[in-house]
Amino acid sequence: MVDLFPLARPILHALQPETAHNLTLVVLKLGLGPRMTSTDPPPLAIEVFGKSFANPIGIAAGFDKNAEVIRPLQRLGLGFVEIGSVTPRPQKGNPKPRMLRWREEEALINRIGFSGVGLDRVEARLKRPRPHGIVGANLGKNKDTTEPEADYARSVRRIARLVDYLVVNVSSPNTPGLRDLQAASALTEIVTAVQAARSEVGATTPILLKIAPDLSDEDLADVVRVALDKQLDGLIVSNTTISRPDNLPTSLAGEAGGLSGPPLMPKSTDMLRAVARDVAGRIPLVGVGGVASGADAYAKIQAGASLVQLYTALAYRGPRLVAEIKRDLAALLDRDGFSSVSEAVGSGV
């Protein structure tokens, strides 16, 4: 894999974060991104919700909001790609600037707010031929909708048969009122509508729920109960956090948005471990939040994750990070006597 990121990084980091991200998308669309040339170590293969993953490392929603660079991302050696969040109607999101770097911690604060081209264009892109590989779609609601369950159901009807799994995102901190939908009654209504929509189109696509790391113990218990009662296919733990660590620079202290990157790692992993105890293997978990190394990915797996996602670390360390994480994860599995990822899942719970 030829890696030009060390040369490009000073240029990208001289730009506003969102501008740098958009430039990265252009480079990938032009086919100028790196390509993985080696195969994954066999111990990294895993089967989750009936799907075979060549490795457990995927990219989280937010990087490819509009399904523009699925192929280039697959070529980086990722085990799966999650697009979105997709909303039924196009929307601009929140005013700019809406993404801020915390360079010392290789973290980001973002308040983009489900910006995107909308369901019609995403659906058209998903219908294009693509290489073999797992692709999921993260679904959101439009900011001004009065019937959130209808928004999620509409998207499911349109793209359930075009992707390998679906994610109901009710945990972004950047759409007013969205996180309130994690309350048991609202969540049950949404999940019921989504599952009915899936049945209407004759699909069996797994449905996952992405939750916030800021839930109280009581609210988290309610979410887990709904997930189990409604027989969801998985939980993604977790989204970005609205909490702020004590060492946050004064210049960022008053900035709204979700914090991602290494400062989120302990909080999201603690929640993952708690959820793993509650679900007790009944549904698979996806760990996301602060992953920047093979050791981080391994910590998520030991805390109960069958799959692991990253995003922010790529903005700071570049595409070679994917290969490094897989290499180091395989070495850690071997060190501890695990012959496969699945053997290690939950070993630290």
HELIX and SHEET records of a PDB file:
HELIX    1   1 PHE A    5  LEU A   12  1                                   8    
HELIX    2   2 PRO A   17  LYS A   29  1                                  13    
HELIX    3   3 PRO A   42  LEU A   44  5                                   3    
HELIX    4   4 ILE A   70  GLN A   74  1                                   5    
HELIX    5   5 ARG A  103  GLU A  105  5                                   3    
HELIX    6   6 LEU A  119  LEU A  126  1                                   8    
HELIX    7   7 PRO A  148  ILE A  159  1                                  12    
HELIX    8   8 LEU A  178  GLN A  182  5                                   5    
HELIX    9   9 ALA A  184  GLU A  200  1                                  17    
HELIX   10  10 ASP A  217  ASP A  229  1                                  13    
HELIX   11  11 THR A  250  LEU A  252  5                                   3    
HELIX   12  12 PRO A  262  LEU A  264  5                                   3    
HELIX   13  13 MET A  265  VAL A  279  1                                  15    
HELIX   14  14 GLY A  294  GLN A  302  1                                   9    
HELIX   15  15 THR A  312  ARG A  317  1                                   6    
HELIX   16  16 ARG A  320  ARG A  335  1                                  16    
HELIX   17  17 VAL A  341  ALA A  344  1                                   4    
SHEET    1   A 2 ILE A  46  VAL A  48  0                                        
SHEET    2   A 2 LYS A  51  PHE A  53 -1                                        
SHEET    1   B 9 ILE A  57  ILE A  59  0                                        
SHEET    2   B 9 PHE A  80  VAL A  86  1                                        
SHEET    3   B 9 ILE A 134  LEU A 139  1                                        
SHEET    4   B 9 TYR A 165  ASN A 169  1                                        
SHEET    5   B 9 ILE A 207  ILE A 211  1                                        
SHEET    6   B 9 GLY A 234  VAL A 237  1                                        
SHEET    7   B 9 LEU A 285  VAL A 288  1                                        
SHEET    8   B 9 LEU A 307  LEU A 310  1                                        
SHEET    9   B 9 ILE A  57  ILE A  59  1                                        
SHEET    1   C 3 MET A  99  TRP A 102  0                                        
SHEET    2   C 3 ALA A 107  ASN A 110 -1                                        
SHEET    3   C 3 GLY A 258  SER A 260 -1                                        
END                                                                             
